[in-house]
Amino acid sequence: MTTAVPSAALATIQPVFTDVERVALAGFLAGYRGLTRNAYALDLRQFTTWCHARSLALFAVRRADIEGFARDLEERGRARATVTRRLSTIAGFYKYAVEEELLAASPAAHVRRPRVDYESHAVALDRNEVGALLVAAGLGPPAEHALISLLALNGLRVCEATGTDIDHFGLERGHRTLTITRKGGKVVTIPLAPRTARAIDLAVGERADGPVFLAADGRRLDRHSAGRIVRKTARRAGIGKAVTPHTLRHAFITAAQDAGVPLRDVQESASHADPRTTMRYYRARSSLDRHATYIVAAYVAGAAR
């Protein structure tokens, strides 16, 4: 059985790659950009560090070694979705190496992956709490109001919100719009609610370019500072839950489905590749009040007279 290495010790280990391994790593990551590239780089960094700590060359690992890495992640409390994503990245890397004829066969081809729980366990906000949060944000600085509005009314990821620049905003067929780069590098244009557009106008003021959201030192607001703004606003709104930027994205998706927006449209708004990911956020889908039996009964009522 493989002996676990403490995470503190892993942080000090620097993997050494052969030339062909280095080419494979660089080539695989070159196919991605932005947040996706950063996530894949982190996954591979953790896996290669784990291998190096056990004197395993990257192109000499076996299926059992990769599954051992997964078990080690589970023992350290990583969520199933996280373990599955890391294994997916590893499998993608080895598949790339095989396709480029840098490796004869992929050791990850038949690795068993944990079954993902498609039920979200994130903190949820109801309609009244989201309303109270927006009211509290509206009583604060315009930039904070704009940030909360983008997260809660557009469901943006925190990096998408903090990454917005003034020249990303526009006007299209009467709609105030924002162009953002989604996870995976997809560029989309989304509409803004009137209150969001007004808050952004006040936050930008007379500035003509640069980031919309600025930190106290004049640099772009980062995700950690954005998280502090969200927590502070939640406290002002009297919400005792642990609210994060992702909580507001969660609230947007749930509110959209509660309001009757079709699943496909909610999936598109949230930029989810898989509709099951969108459904994870929807806690009310088992509500008896919304059960299909009532809709069906009303639909056939005329024919049953």
TIKEVO-944601 format. One record per residue: x, y, z of N, C-alpha, C in turn. Coordinates in steps of 0.02 Angstrom, whole numbers, plus 50000, padded with zeros to 5 digits. Example, Ala and Ser with C-alpha at 12.3 -4.5 7.8 and 13.67 -1.06 7.14 Angstrom:
506604971650390506154977550390506604983550390 506424988850354506844994750357506455000250394 
END
This chain:
500424994050000500005000050000500445006250000 500255011249961500645017449955500615021450019 501185023750043501205027850104501045035050087 500565037850124500355044750112500905049550132 500975054850094501455060050109501075066150132 501255069150188500895075050212500865080550160 500295084150158500215089350108500735094850115 500955096350177501465101450188502115099550154 502265092950157502885090650126502825090950050 502215089450024502125089549951502255096449922 502085101649961502155108449937502875110349923 503355106749955504055108449947504405104349893 504035099549865504335095049815504255097949745 504795098249708504775100849640504885095149591 504355093249553504425087649506504955089249452 505295084049429505785084749375505525080549317 505435083749258505145080349201505675078849148 505555073549110505975072249052505765077248997 506155077648945505995082248891505325080548859 505185074148849504565072148815503965073548861 504045072548926503505074148973503365081648974 503895085548971503815092848972503445095148908 503625092148852503285093848788502545092048793 502395086248821501695084148827501295088748872 501585090648928501235095248975501105101948942 501615104648910501545111248878501045110948820 501075105548781500625104948724499905104148746 499785100248798499105099248823498805105748847 499185109448888498935115748917498865121148864 499255120748810499225125848758498545125848722 498165120448729497515120048697496965123648736 497145126548793496635129848835496895136748855 496445140748882496645147348905496195149548962 496395155048993495975157949046495895153449106 495285153549135495155149849196495215142349185 495025139949126495075132749112495805130449113 496235134249081496945132649080497225132649152 497035137649191497275138049260497045132049301 496415129949292496155124149329496515117849309 496625116749243496975110749220497705110749244 498015116649244498705117149267498755115249341 498265117449380498255115749452498165108249461 497705105249423497595098049428498225094149413 498565096049358499175092449338499745093749386 499775099849414500295101349463500225096849525 499615095949548499505091749607499665084449592 499465082149531499605075249514500345073949504 500695078349469501415077249458501805077749523 501595082249568501915082749634501825076249673 501215073549670501055067249704501495061649676 501565061349610501975056149578502705056949598 502955063049597503665064249613503815062249685 503335063349730503445061549800503515054049809 503265050349760503295042949764503785040149713 504215044449686504725042449637504425039149576 503835041749554503515039149494503615044049437 503925041649383503985045849324503295046749293 503175052549265502505054249239502285049349185 502755047149143502585042549089502715035249108 502785033949173502875027049195502335024849244 501845029349257501315027549305500845022349274 500515018649317500025013649295499335015849318 498845012249294498155013649314498085013549390 498395008749422498345008149495498625014349530 499145017249501499435023249531498945029049529 498615029949471498145035349464497555034449511 497315028249518496775026949565496995027949637 497645026749650497915028149716497915035649731 498065039649679498035046949686497325049149703 496835046049670496125047749683495935045949755 496155040149778495995038149847496315042949897 496925045149881497265049849925496875056449930 496615058749874496205064749874495585063849917 495255058049910494655056749949494815056550024 495375053450042495575053050112495715059850142 495915064650099496055071450122495425075850119 494855072650108494225076250112494005079950050 494315078549992494115081949931493425079449909 493015083949883492355082149859492395077449799 491885073449789491875068749733491945072449666 491605078149661491645081949599492355084349585 492715086149638493415088349630493855082549608 493765076749639494155070849621494015068849549 493385068949530493195067149462493495071949411 493495078449428493785083349381494535082249374 494885080949429495605079749425495755073549383 495365068349392495465062249353495315063549279 494815067649266494655069449196495225073249163 495535077849201496105081549175496685076849160 496825072349206497375067549198497245063149136 496625060749130496455056549072496535060549007 496335066949008496415071048949497145072148930 497555073048981498275074048969498585067848937 498445061948965498745055848937498465054248867 497815055848857497525054848790497885059248739 498035065448759498405069948714499095067148699 499435064548750500105061748740500095055848692 499575051648696499515046048651499375048448580 498915053348573498745055848507499345059148472 499795062148512500385065348484500975060448477 500835053948491501325048648486501925049848532 501785052848590502295053748641502275048148692 501735044248691501635038848738501255033348701 501425027048716501115021448680500385020348699 500225020748763499545019448786499405023648848 498785025448858498595029548915498465025248977 498805026549033498675022749094498015024849126 497715030349101497095032849132496475030749093 496565026849041496005025248996495425021749032 495585017649081495055013749114495035015149190 495265020949210495255022649281494545023549304 494375020649361493705021349390493645028149424 493095031549409492975038149438492395037949487 492435042049539491885042249588491235044349555 490695041749581490035043849556489885050749584 489755055549540489645062449562488945063349590 488905066649648488265068349678488005074649644 487445074149608487195079849571486725084149613 486735083249678486355087549723486825092749753 486665099149745487085104349773486985104849848 487545105749884487505106649957487735113649976 487735118149927487935124949940487405128649980 487615134050014487145138350050486655141349999 486015141350017485505144049972485175150150002 484985154849958484605160749979483915160449946 483405162249984482735162449954482615169349923 482045170049892481875176249856481915182449902 481655181849963481655187450009482365189450030 482785184450039483475185850059483865189250003 483755186949941484085190249884483845197449878 483185198549888482925205349886483225209749940 483295207050001483585210950055484315212550041 484665207850010485375208949993485445214549942 485005214649892485035219849841484855226749870 484385226849917484205233149949484805235749989 485125231250027485715233250066486275235650020 486365232249963486885234249916486735241149887 486085242549874485895248849846486015254749893 486055253349958486185258650007486935259750018 487335255549985488065256149992488375259649932 489025259349925489375262449868489135259549802 489115263549749488875261149683489245254949658 489905254749669490295248949644490065242549678 489925242949743489695236949779489005234949755 488575239849742487905238449716487965235149647 488415237649605488505234849538488765227749542 489235226449586489515219749593488985214849616 488615216649668488095212149694487565210849641 487385215949602486885215149550487115210449495 487735211049474487995206549422488005199249446 488165198349509488195191449536487505188549546 487035192649573486385190049592485875190249535 485925195249490485425196049437485665193449369 486325192249362486585189349301486925182649313 487025180849376487325174349392488035173649369 488415179149367489105178749344489545175149396 490045171749371490575169249416490965175349440 491265174749499491595180649528492155183249483 492525178749451493075180949407492805184349344 492215182249321491905185549264491705192749283 491455193549344491235200249366491835204849378 492335202449414492905206649429493335207949367 493275203649317493675204449256493365209249205 492785212149220492465216549172492845223149166 492885225549105493175232149090492635236749063 492755243049068492255248049047492075247148973 492575245548931492425244848860492075238348842 491915234248892491545228048880490785229348878 490585235448896489865236948898489655240148832 489025238848813488785241548750488025242248750 487765243648692487045244448681486855240548619 486365236048626486165231848569485405231148568 485105233648514484375233348505483995235748567 484225241148596483895244048653484085241048720 484515236048720484735232848782485425235348802 485525236948865486195238048890486515231148898 487125230348873487435223748871488135223648901 488355217648917489035216548941489305210448904 489905211148875490235205548842490755202548890 490695196048902491145192748949491445186548917 492015184448944492325178148923492165172948975 491775167948954491555162648999492095157549012 491965153249058492405147649072492485143549008 493105141948990493225138348928493395142948870 493375149648882493565154348831493005156648785 492385154448798491815156548756491635163848771 491585167948719491405175048727490665175848714 490295178748762489575179648755489385186848774 488825189048747488545195648764487895194548802 487835197548861487255196648903486915203348916 486255203348927485905209548942485975211249016 485885217649033485915219949102485235222649123 485035220949184484425223749211484535231249221 484005235349216484085242549223484445244649287 484285241449344484615243449406485365241849404 485545236349370486255234649364486615239749320 486305241649265486605246549220486695253249255 486195255349294486255261749330486815261449381 486865255849417487395255249468488075255349435 488145252149378488785252049342488965259149318 488475262749292488605269549269488865273849327 488565273149386488775277049444489475274849468 489605268249463490255265649485490815268049439 490675268449374491175270449325491295277949327 490755281749336490815289049338491075291849272 491595295849275491875299049216492425295049183 492595289249211493135285149181492915282349114 493385282049067493225279748999493515272848983 493975270549024494265263949011494525260949077 494785254849072495055251449130494535247049164 494715243949220494255239449256493655243249284 493085239949286492495242949318492585243149393 492845237649421492905237049493493625238049515 493745243049556494415244749578494485243649653 495075241349674495235240749745495445247549771 495555247949836495745254349867496395257149839 496845252749816497495254949790497465256749716 496865256449685496785258249615496875252549567 497065246749592497135240949547496465237349541 496435232649494495815228749484495625225049547 494995225149564494735221349621494845213849609 495105210249659495195203049650494615199249682 494605192749672494045188649694493985188449770 494555188949805494525188849878494215195149905 494385200849876494075207149897493335207249880 493165204249822492455203849804492075199549854 492385194249877492065190049928491945193849992 492415198150011492325202050072491745206950065 491675209850005491115214449993490455210849999 490415204849971489795200849975489625199250047 490125197150085489995195350156489775201450196 490095207150183489915213250219489205215450203 489025214950139488345216950118487825212250148 487985205850150487525200950180487405202450254 487925204450289487845206250360487395212350367 487495217350323487065223350325486335221650311 486235216450270485555214350254485245210050308 485625208550360485365204350414485345196950399 485745194850350485765187750332486315184350372 486135179350411486625176050454486995170250421 486815168550360487135162950325487825164950299 488235159950285488895161150257488825162450182 488745168750163488605170550093489265172050057 489345169049999489935170149957489705172349888 490155174649844489945176149775489605170349741 489825164149754489515158449723488805157349749 488675159449812487995158949839487515163049797 487745168849773487315173249732487205170149664 487705166849636487615163249572487105157649582 487165154049637486695148749655485995151649659 485925157549692485265160649701484965162749634 485385165149588485145167149522484845161149485 485195155549486484965149549450484325146949480 484295146749546483685144349579483095148949566 483215155549571482675160449560482425160049488 482875159049440482675158549370482205152649359 482355147049389481935141149381481275141849420 481305144949478480695146249516480225150949478 480525155549440480125160349402479845157349338 480015151049323479745147649265480175147949202 480795150349208481235150549150481405143349129 481335141449066481485134549045482205132549062 482285126249078482945123749098483485125349047 483325124648982483825125948930484065133148932 483595137748945483785144848948484195146349010 484025143149066484405144149128485115141349118 485155135549086485805132449073486235137049030 485935140148980486305144748936486525150948975 486085153649017486255159549056486825158249105 486825152149133487335150349181487975147749148 487945146649082488515144049045488735137149071 488245132749080488375125849100488375121349038 488885117349031488905112748974488405107048981 488265105049043487835099349057487225101749096 486615100249073486015102449109485975099649180 486305093949192486295091149260486655095749308 487145099449284487485104349327486995109749347 486585112149300486085117249316485585114549367 485375108349358484885105349402485145104449473 485805103949481486095103249548485895109049593 485815114949562485685120949600484945121649620 484525117549590483815118549598483535114049653 483495116549713483265112649770482515111549769 482145115949734481415115549736481125110949683 481545107249647481275103349592480825097549617 480865095749681480435090549708479835093549745 479715100049738479165103349772478495100549747 478045098949794477395096349775476975101649740 477085108049758476705113449727476825113949652 477415111849630477585112549559477545105849522 477235100849554477225094249523476835094349457 477065090449409476765090449343476045087949343 475845084349394475155081649396474635087249392 474775093049424474295098549423474235101449352 474795102149317474785104849249474425100049203 474565093549210474245088549167473495088349180 473295088649244472585088349262472205094249232 472515100249235472195106149207472155105649130 472655102549100472685102149028472145097549000 472015091849034471535086949008470845087949038 470765092949081470115093849116469545094649066 469645098449012469115099648964468895093248930 469345088848916469185082748880468865077548926 468925078548992468665073549039467955075049061 467645080449036466955082349056466445077949025 
END
